Amino acid sequence: MSKHGFDYDLLVIGGGSGGVRAARRTAALGHKVAIAEEYRFGGTCVIRGCVPKKLLVYASQFREEFEDARGYGWTVGERRFDWGELIAAKDREIDRLENVYRSNLEKAGVVLLKSRAVLESTHEVRLTATDKVVTAEKILVATGSRANPHPGLPGAQHCITSDEAFHLQRLPKAVAILGGGYIAVEFANIFLGLGVETTLIYRGKEILQGFDDDLRHELHQAMVKKGVKVRCEETIREVVQKPDGRFEAHLVGGDIVDADEVMLAIGRKANTENLGCSRAGIELDGRGAITVDEYSRTSVDNIWAIGDVTHRMQLTPVAIHEAMCFVDTVFKGRPTKPDYDSVPTAVFSQPEIGTVGLTEAQAAKEYRDLEVYRTAFRPMKHTLSGRDERMLIKLIVDGESRRVVGAHVFGKDAGEMSQLLGIAVKGRLTKDQFDATMAVHPTAAEEIVTMYDPSYRIHDGERLDA
């Protein structure tokens, strides 16, 4: 019993990265904390998101690595890929990570409630596994999000989402993917790398809306060159199952795509259905996400929400950051707002995209004078491998302050570069400081500090030659 007569000082609903971090940090401060999770600890990232996806990305890259090795004198023998072995190895790693999450919670003194939790009132939560009601002085909702199943699409019941893609019994020979965001793009590259005939179907004019236009275009062209059939400004009208068990994706334009699997990657929905939000008085937005203030507090004074369930920025490190801010604000007496400025991110396509800060289009709206530094080149590795693949590095600079307000990389290890570039952009470093930094040679990353002259300028939204 807490000192105020509740069962717990804090009850966290949801055992993902954000919820687990908040529970552990609060318990470490001496508070009585419980966390309710109906499925597995680790959440989307560990169980059905970034971790298993990155393992599949690694697996899919070996095809090109084997091919490139010939240019360096290696003779590669017979190659055989076993989907079942990969999935089994992936599952073992997920089990290990879940046990780490569970163990860390127990070591911190957090009470683990293996049950779905439903809000009954502002301080009461029902555990559906036992139908028991527990009370908490403060409640944190961190239930995450799930893949959008697109119920309005005829034949959607025949489709898979990213959740099912991690547990397919067999590797399909052909797949059609609906969507143009990072999940769709990453899975298109995964399947293609594993030898699957892959078609990507997206209603927009170009894939990866929200990323810098140059990188979007370069990746599109690279995917087509590798063999992905990219169908932009198109969508699926209906999915039909054929007598042999395979599927037809009927497109609005009239074409039909044959596939063993049709995957829907068209965004995610906040997990608020049947959570009891209305009973507790929690307001939701038009998309069903929980509305919160700058400190992650909901419309109810003693209830907060973090992570994907709030639809602010759906990234695991962001959820963890929000959890840390929540603990500082609520339990340490240091009101702290989550900082969403200059968040680095990556798309684990092939090649990768790494980015931080403003795109060129965004910066042109915010700054009157811009300098754009841009270089495209063939990576040194491919001079011997013979692979026709290029890298692109781009810096966006405020012409008045000389501050680097955006950094974008397309190419191998771009994700790794974006983490380090994130420090520089977050630290508000100037282009002069980039220029004063010694290059590491020979690397692709040295281009970041050796682009001394702008490729072009932008003044009042108009592009000017340098």
C-alpha positions as MATLAB code, in Angstrom:
seq = 'MSKHGFDYDLLVIGGGSGGVRAARRTAALGHKVAIAEEYRFGGTCVIRGCVPKKLLVYASQFREEFEDARGYGWTVGERRFDWGELIAAKDREIDRLENVYRSNLEKAGVVLLKSRAVLESTHEVRLTATDKVVTAEKILVATGSRANPHPGLPGAQHCITSDEAFHLQRLPKAVAILGGGYIAVEFANIFLGLGVETTLIYRGKEILQGFDDDLRHELHQAMVKKGVKVRCEETIREVVQKPDGRFEAHLVGGDIVDADEVMLAIGRKANTENLGCSRAGIELDGRGAITVDEYSRTSVDNIWAIGDVTHRMQLTPVAIHEAMCFVDTVFKGRPTKPDYDSVPTAVFSQPEIGTVGLTEAQAAKEYRDLEVYRTAFRPMKHTLSGRDERMLIKLIVDGESRRVVGAHVFGKDAGEMSQLLGIAVKGRLTKDQFDATMAVHPTAAEEIVTMYDPSYRIHDGERLDA';
ca = [
       0.000    0.000    0.000;
       1.326    3.439   -0.910;
       1.551    6.177    1.677;
      -1.595    7.770    0.248;
      -3.742    4.635    0.562;
      -3.408    3.371   -3.001;
      -2.058   -0.030   -3.985;
       0.716    1.663   -5.961;
       2.312    5.071   -6.249;
       2.558    4.512  -10.006;
       0.943    1.963  -12.277;
       2.288    1.782  -15.812;
       0.065    0.262  -18.495;
       2.259   -1.181  -21.229;
       5.627   -2.957  -21.069;
       7.357   -1.388  -24.044;
      10.558    0.635  -24.021;
       8.934    3.799  -22.673;
       6.824    2.120  -20.017;
       9.663   -0.070  -18.799;
      12.061    2.863  -18.496;
       9.527    4.933  -16.538;
       8.720    2.031  -14.199;
      12.373    1.219  -13.490;
      13.443    4.807  -12.889;
      10.476    5.527  -10.617;
      10.979    2.343   -8.584;
      14.669    3.225   -8.169;
      13.552    6.398   -6.394;
      11.852    4.281   -3.711;
       8.264    4.420   -4.971;
       5.934    1.440   -5.149;
       5.504    0.751   -8.855;
       3.664   -1.855  -10.910;
       3.639   -2.432  -14.642;
       0.865   -4.264  -16.487;
       1.631   -6.045  -19.757;
      -0.748   -8.472  -21.467;
       1.701   -9.944  -23.976;
       5.501   -9.714  -23.761;
       7.847   -7.160  -22.244;
       9.814   -5.148  -24.771;
       6.951   -3.703  -26.783;
       6.879   -3.043  -30.494;
      10.600   -2.324  -30.808;
      11.886   -5.528  -29.244;
       9.124   -7.977  -30.110;
       7.789   -6.940  -33.517;
       9.666   -3.849  -34.654;
      13.126   -2.388  -34.930;
      15.105   -5.243  -33.372;
      13.772   -8.211  -35.381;
      13.555   -6.009  -38.477;
      17.235   -5.044  -38.203;
      18.151   -8.734  -37.870;
      16.261   -9.421  -41.112;
      18.020   -6.460  -42.722;
      21.381   -7.986  -41.856;
      20.308  -11.318  -43.317;
      19.156   -9.708  -46.554;
      22.454   -7.894  -47.104;
      24.566  -11.018  -47.543;
      23.422  -11.592  -51.119;
      25.191   -8.430  -52.274;
      28.156   -9.037  -49.970;
      28.745  -12.403  -51.642;
      28.568  -10.761  -55.062;
      30.919   -7.921  -54.095;
      33.487  -10.350  -52.679;
      34.390  -11.542  -56.185;
      35.915   -8.173  -57.000;
      38.279   -8.615  -54.069;
      39.562  -12.024  -55.080;
      37.161  -14.193  -53.110;
      35.531  -17.222  -54.678;
      32.248  -17.888  -52.963;
      30.941  -21.445  -53.127;
      27.428  -22.793  -53.096;
      24.951  -20.501  -51.360;
      21.824  -21.651  -49.579;
      19.423  -19.583  -47.513;
      17.092  -21.131  -44.905;
      14.242  -18.846  -43.842;
      13.290  -21.185  -41.004;
      16.780  -21.023  -39.508;
      16.753  -17.226  -39.654;
      13.370  -16.924  -37.963;
      14.355  -19.426  -35.261;
      17.568  -17.497  -34.538;
      15.622  -14.232  -34.494;
      13.117  -15.691  -32.034;
      15.887  -16.836  -29.701;
      17.339  -13.336  -29.622;
      13.911  -11.797  -28.943;
      13.395  -14.258  -26.074;
      16.773  -13.256  -24.631;
      15.970   -9.551  -24.827;
      12.540  -10.003  -23.271;
      14.118  -11.821  -20.348;
      16.546   -8.932  -19.931;
      13.654   -6.462  -19.798;
      11.783   -8.627  -17.292;
      14.870   -9.180  -15.143;
      15.733   -5.481  -15.022;
      12.218   -4.639  -13.878;
      12.331   -7.250  -11.118;
      15.779   -6.096   -9.964;
      14.424   -2.544   -9.711;
      11.605   -3.767   -7.472;
       8.779   -3.241   -9.961;
       5.714   -5.456   -9.509;
       4.971   -7.281  -12.772;
       1.280   -7.720  -13.579;
       0.839  -10.234  -16.400;
      -2.521   -9.005  -17.625;
      -4.323   -6.599  -19.853;
      -5.129   -3.488  -17.845;
      -8.279   -1.434  -18.400;
      -9.009    1.922  -16.833;
     -12.082    1.886  -14.599;
     -11.729    5.422  -13.213;
      -9.056    8.020  -12.628;
      -7.330    5.853  -10.014;
      -8.703    2.347  -10.662;
      -7.429   -0.214  -13.137;
      -8.998   -3.597  -13.814;
      -6.663   -6.533  -14.535;
      -8.678   -8.611  -16.971;
      -6.700  -11.817  -16.358;
      -8.054  -12.018  -12.802;
     -10.858   -9.418  -12.953;
      -9.149   -7.755  -10.010;
      -9.227   -3.976   -9.562;
      -6.068   -2.267   -8.307;
      -5.576    1.373   -7.447;
      -2.771    3.806   -8.140;
      -2.094    7.377   -7.168;
      -0.612    8.051  -10.595;
      -1.079    6.172  -13.867;
       1.112    6.195  -16.947;
      -0.341    4.907  -20.227;
       2.329    3.519  -22.547;
       0.358    1.034  -24.630;
       2.053    1.881  -27.928;
       0.549    1.371  -31.363;
      -0.218   -1.399  -33.827;
      -0.131   -1.837  -37.588;
      -3.136   -0.361  -39.369;
      -5.072   -3.336  -40.831;
      -6.939   -1.210  -43.443;
     -10.404   -2.721  -42.807;
     -11.882   -0.692  -45.680;
      -9.872   -2.586  -48.292;
     -11.833   -5.473  -49.862;
      -9.820   -8.609  -49.195;
      -7.820   -7.072  -46.336;
      -8.375  -10.285  -44.373;
      -5.987  -12.004  -46.779;
      -3.169   -9.538  -46.099;
      -0.349   -9.506  -43.591;
       1.220   -6.593  -41.737;
       4.741   -6.209  -40.408;
       3.636   -8.217  -37.330;
       2.946  -11.350  -39.357;
       5.966  -10.833  -41.616;
       8.219  -11.804  -38.712;
       6.498  -15.154  -38.316;
       5.836  -16.391  -41.855;
       6.120  -20.167  -42.073;
       7.805  -19.894  -45.444;
       9.551  -17.226  -47.458;
       7.221  -16.055  -50.251;
       8.419  -16.174  -53.842;
       6.594  -12.927  -54.618;
       5.263  -10.173  -52.364;
       3.255   -6.998  -52.944;
       3.634   -4.252  -50.327;
       1.152   -1.407  -49.983;
       2.739    1.721  -48.526;
       5.591    4.146  -49.056;
       6.807    4.913  -45.546;
       9.924    3.597  -43.896;
       8.341    0.286  -42.829;
       7.180   -0.480  -46.367;
      10.518    0.551  -47.859;
      12.571   -1.435  -45.376;
      10.554   -4.612  -45.880;
      10.701   -4.198  -49.658;
      14.489   -4.192  -49.419;
      14.516   -7.106  -46.979;
      12.368   -9.309  -49.193;
      14.278   -8.381  -52.339;
      17.604   -9.130  -50.657;
      16.310  -12.572  -49.707;
      15.431  -13.301  -53.324;
      11.724  -12.440  -53.294;
      10.084  -10.808  -56.308;
       8.971   -7.543  -54.731;
       6.445   -4.894  -55.771;
       5.990   -1.693  -53.765;
       2.710    0.156  -54.318;
       2.304    3.708  -53.027;
      -0.372    6.301  -53.683;
       2.009    9.276  -53.379;
       4.255   10.749  -56.049;
       7.436    9.606  -54.293;
       8.297    7.220  -51.467;
       9.266    8.321  -47.943;
       7.197   11.461  -47.578;
       8.774   13.818  -45.051;
      12.379   12.953  -45.917;
      14.623   15.146  -48.062;
      13.561   14.994  -51.707;
      17.036   14.199  -53.032;
      17.356   11.161  -50.775;
      13.843    9.975  -51.627;
      14.631   10.113  -55.331;
      18.042    8.443  -54.983;
      16.639    5.565  -52.944;
      13.744    5.089  -55.368;
      16.155    4.792  -58.277;
      18.459    2.461  -56.352;
      15.577    0.155  -55.439;
      14.407   -0.007  -59.052;
      17.958   -0.749  -60.209;
      18.182   -3.611  -57.703;
      14.904   -5.072  -58.921;
      12.052   -3.703  -56.806;
       9.015   -2.800  -58.891;
       7.997    0.580  -57.484;
       4.493    1.702  -58.444;
       3.929    5.292  -57.258;
       0.630    7.166  -57.671;
      -1.129    3.823  -57.490;
      -2.948    1.826  -54.838;
      -4.710   -1.496  -54.319;
      -8.417   -1.629  -55.031;
      -8.992   -5.225  -53.937;
      -7.111   -8.357  -52.867;
      -8.427  -11.643  -54.234;
      -7.346  -15.127  -53.198;
      -6.889  -17.540  -56.083;
      -7.788  -21.264  -56.035;
      -4.122  -22.196  -55.573;
      -3.923  -20.133  -52.376;
      -1.927  -17.288  -53.887;
      -3.260  -13.741  -54.208;
      -3.996  -11.070  -56.759;
      -3.643   -7.407  -55.838;
      -5.987   -5.536  -58.162;
      -4.724   -1.988  -58.613;
      -6.913    1.065  -59.163;
      -5.213    1.634  -62.509;
      -6.334   -1.773  -63.754;
      -3.147   -3.836  -63.377;
      -3.021   -7.039  -61.357;
      -0.019   -8.039  -59.223;
       0.331  -11.744  -58.431;
       1.855  -12.489  -55.033;
       2.229  -15.179  -52.406;
       1.715  -12.500  -49.752;
       0.219   -9.010  -49.787;
       1.589   -6.823  -47.020;
      -0.074   -3.688  -45.663;
       2.358   -1.057  -44.374;
       0.135    2.003  -44.257;
       0.806    3.461  -40.848;
       0.022    2.587  -37.258;
      -2.873    3.152  -34.857;
      -2.645    4.059  -31.184;
      -3.632    1.242  -28.824;
      -6.502    2.994  -27.081;
      -9.447    0.804  -28.086;
     -11.184   -0.837  -25.114;
      -8.652    0.771  -22.766;
     -11.291    2.591  -20.746;
     -10.141    6.081  -21.678;
     -13.656    7.492  -21.705;
     -14.421    6.063  -18.259;
     -11.321    7.721  -16.877;
     -12.059   10.988  -18.693;
      -9.033   10.851  -20.993;
      -9.447   12.836  -24.207;
      -8.454   11.322  -27.557;
      -7.657   13.090  -30.804;
      -9.327   12.439  -34.154;
      -7.040    9.488  -34.869;
      -7.699    7.812  -31.544;
      -4.423    8.826  -29.911;
      -4.250   10.216  -26.373;
      -3.928   13.986  -26.249;
      -1.281   15.270  -23.850;
       0.253   18.586  -22.856;
       3.927   19.564  -23.129;
       4.718   17.446  -20.058;
       2.866   14.314  -21.290;
      -0.066   14.866  -18.927;
      -3.465   13.816  -20.251;
      -6.743   15.656  -19.663;
      -6.816   13.887  -16.264;
      -4.518   15.386  -13.619;
      -3.064   12.106  -12.320;
      -2.728   10.278  -15.654;
       0.102   10.697  -18.165;
       0.818    9.081  -21.526;
       4.030    8.572  -23.495;
       5.231    6.853  -26.655;
       3.322    5.802  -29.751;
      -0.061    5.964  -28.014;
       0.236    9.771  -28.173;
       1.124    9.914  -31.902;
       3.750   12.581  -31.307;
       6.904   11.024  -32.738;
       6.774    7.257  -33.118;
      10.372    6.290  -32.403;
      11.673    4.078  -29.584;
      14.360    6.522  -28.359;
      11.706    9.239  -28.261;
       9.454    7.110  -26.040;
      12.395    6.482  -23.708;
      13.176   10.211  -23.655;
       9.557   10.987  -22.840;
       9.725    8.452  -19.997;
      12.786   10.162  -18.542;
      11.085   13.553  -18.769;
       7.984   12.093  -17.084;
      10.027   10.824  -14.131;
      11.874   14.133  -13.816;
       8.620   16.078  -13.923;
       6.416   13.923  -11.696;
       8.767   12.253   -9.229;
      11.865   14.462   -9.110;
      10.213   17.869   -9.028;
      12.061   19.016  -12.155;
       9.425   19.868  -14.796;
      10.961   18.786  -18.099;
       9.427   18.983  -21.551;
      10.396   16.353  -24.129;
      12.666   17.910  -26.741;
      11.704   16.954  -30.304;
      14.124   19.294  -32.045;
      16.728   17.705  -34.342;
      15.936   14.054  -33.688;
      18.241   11.845  -35.794;
      16.644    8.934  -37.573;
      17.477    6.255  -40.107;
      15.765    4.160  -42.747;
      17.412    0.746  -42.947;
      16.886    0.415  -46.650;
      19.632   -0.746  -48.996;
      21.427    1.627  -49.211;
      20.451    3.284  -45.940;
      19.194    6.763  -45.234;
      20.384    8.717  -42.197;
      19.015   12.161  -41.464;
      18.771   14.834  -38.799;
      17.258   18.314  -38.782;
      15.413   20.084  -41.569;
      15.020   18.928  -45.139;
      15.831   21.390  -47.885;
      12.117   22.073  -48.455;
      11.459   22.640  -44.757;
      14.482   24.895  -44.331;
      13.523   26.986  -47.376;
      10.266   27.886  -45.619;
      11.976   28.761  -42.345;
      15.097   30.591  -43.478;
      15.408   33.382  -46.011;
      18.931   32.487  -47.116;
      20.216   28.941  -47.370;
      23.400   27.330  -48.569;
      23.078   23.739  -49.785;
      26.165   21.545  -49.867;
      25.661   18.384  -51.881;
      27.980   15.640  -53.109;
      27.230   12.371  -54.873;
      29.942    9.808  -55.483;
      30.745    6.149  -55.949;
      31.931    4.630  -52.644;
      35.509    3.385  -52.658;
      34.401   -0.188  -51.960;
      32.615   -0.389  -55.301;
      35.666    0.582  -57.350;
      36.669   -3.088  -57.107;
      33.317   -4.744  -56.459;
      31.989   -3.172  -59.648;
      28.621   -2.428  -58.084;
      26.840    0.518  -59.704;
      25.810    2.248  -56.489;
      26.283    5.827  -55.337;
      26.245    7.758  -52.086;
      24.756   11.166  -51.460;
      25.652   13.524  -48.625;
      23.863   16.825  -48.130;
      24.162   19.653  -45.625;
      21.603   22.447  -45.252;
      23.095   25.658  -43.822;
      21.410   28.854  -42.636;
      23.144   31.532  -44.718;
      23.002   34.164  -41.968;
      24.117   32.266  -38.869;
      26.088   29.611  -40.813;
      24.494   26.998  -38.579;
      23.994   23.530  -40.048;
      20.235   23.025  -39.746;
      19.975   19.746  -41.661;
      22.251   16.835  -42.514;
      21.248   13.982  -44.805;
      23.139   10.880  -45.908;
      22.216    8.196  -48.430;
      24.508    5.195  -48.550;
      26.094    2.408  -46.544;
      26.165    3.019  -42.768;
      24.130    6.210  -43.148;
      22.283    5.324  -39.949;
      25.525    5.223  -38.002;
      26.537    8.586  -39.465;
      23.201   10.162  -38.554;
      23.724    9.432  -34.862;
      26.995   11.372  -34.853;
      25.628   14.103  -37.108;
      22.760   14.386  -34.651;
      25.192   15.594  -31.978;
      26.590   18.265  -34.284;
      23.188   19.537  -35.439;
      21.755   19.377  -31.925;
      24.805   21.268  -30.690;
      24.049   24.014  -33.242;
      27.466   23.761  -34.835;
      28.237   25.995  -37.790;
      29.496   25.062  -41.232;
      32.774   26.760  -40.293;
      33.196   24.274  -37.443;
      32.462   21.409  -39.827;
      35.127   22.802  -42.183;
      37.646   23.120  -39.353;
      37.250   19.446  -38.456;
      39.974   17.174  -39.822;
      38.784   14.465  -42.204;
      39.281   10.746  -41.653;
      40.716    9.352  -44.878;
      39.772    7.233  -46.731;
      36.148    7.158  -45.602;
      32.851    8.157  -47.117;
      32.100   10.244  -44.032;
      35.018   12.580  -44.749;
      32.821   14.251  -47.356;
      30.827   15.719  -44.472;
      33.763   17.975  -43.568;
      35.303   18.544  -47.016;
      32.450   20.231  -48.883;
      33.876   23.756  -48.764;
      31.768   25.449  -51.439;
      27.967   25.375  -51.642;
      26.422   23.501  -54.537;
      23.701   26.164  -54.736;
      21.919   28.758  -52.660;
      18.263   29.433  -51.903;
      17.003   32.977  -51.348;
      13.352   33.626  -50.474;
      12.518   30.137  -51.729;
      14.229   30.609  -55.100;
      17.167   28.418  -56.043;
      20.270   30.317  -57.191;
      23.476   28.984  -58.678;
      26.421   29.094  -56.293;
];
